[in-house]
Amino acid sequence: MVDNINSYENVYGELTNQFSEEYFQVKFTNDTTAKINCNNSENHRKAINMLQNNNFNFHAYENKQSRQIRVMEKNLHHLCKSENIIKNLRNGGFKIIMADNKLLCKKPLNIFMLTFDNSEHIQN
């Protein structure tokens, strides 16, 4: 998402300097904000580098293929220690990175956010 676009030609020109038109698509969400979609992760990285190098005001979403897997686990008592959850899941063969207890108004809930390596099989 590119914000505060003053000239579409500047953005489009920089993109076409990186790769040809069939590798990306630009859609305007309003008068000054555009959404750029790339056809693969390599072109996504190229587009981000181009936007950074040209000081465009933008933000990018995590690549679905490389981001970590997050799962909400309900009915785990809030007094369970994150270290024990991680230890037990690792002993079970899971590639867990983190276990965080969720809060509501600073009060712990019986819900944990479990974060797994992106190579973990989500079905498991």
N, C-alpha and C positions, 0 to 999 in steps of 0.2 A: 504494500500500500504506500503510494507516494503522495505526500501532502503538500499543500501550498504551491501547486504548479502554476507558474506564470506563463509558460510557453510549452504547449504540447510538442512542438517541433524539437525543442531541446531534449526532452525525454526520449522521444521517438528516434531522433537522430543518434543519440548515444546508444540506445538499444540496437539499432541497425548497424552500428559500428562493431558491436560485439558478435552478433549473429543475425542470420537472415530472418525475414518476417514469419516464416512457417514455424519457428521455434518458440514464439511467444505471442501473447495476446494482451492487448491493453483495453480495459473498460473503465470508463469514468463513472464514479459513484455520485459525484456532484461536480460543480463547476471547477474546483481546484484539487480534487483528489482522484487518483487513478489506481486501479488494481491491475497489477501485472501478473499474469500467469505464464509460467514457462512449462515446456513439454517434458523436461526431465530434471533431475537433481543437479546435474553438471551445469546446465544453463541457469538454474535457480541460483547457484553459487556465483556464476559470472555476472548475473544481473545485480546481485547484492554487492559484489565488488565494484561494479560500475557506479551504482548509486552512492556508495561510500566515497569512492575516489572523486566524484563530481559534487560532493557535499549536498546531495538531495536530502530533503527531510522525508524519512520513510521509516516504516517498521515492517518486519517480516515475521511470518509464522514459522514455527518449527517444521522441519521436514518430517513428514509422517514416517518415512523409512528409517530415520536416524534418531528420532526422539525416544525417550524412555517410556516404558509402559507404566501407567498408573492405574491402580485398582483400589476402590473403596471396599474395605472389609468391615461389615457390621457385626454387632453382637460380640465384640471382643471387649472385655471389661476395661474401662479407662485406666485401671491400676496396673494393667499388663505393661511390662517394661519392653520398650522398643528393641533393646538389645536381645532379649529372649525371643521375640517374634522373629527377628532377623536370623538368629542362631538356629532356631527350629526349622525355618524355611530353607536355610542353606543346607542343613543336615538332610533335608528332604530332596536336595538336588536343584533347588530353585536359585536363580541368579538375582537375588534381591539386593537392592542398594540401600533402601531406607524404609523406615516405618514411622509415621508421624501420627500422633493422636490429634484428632480434630477437636476444636473448641467452639463453643457458642457463648458469646458474652463472657469470655474468660473462664467458662466452666467446661471441664473436659467431658466429651461425649464417649459413648461406647462404639466409636467408629475410628478406624485407622486408615490413613492413606498409605498404601504400599507401593513403592517404586521399584520396578524391575528393570534389568538391562534390556535393551531393545532387541536382543537376540532370543529372549525368552519366548516360549510358545504361549500365546495368550490363552489358548484353550485349556492349558494345564492350570 
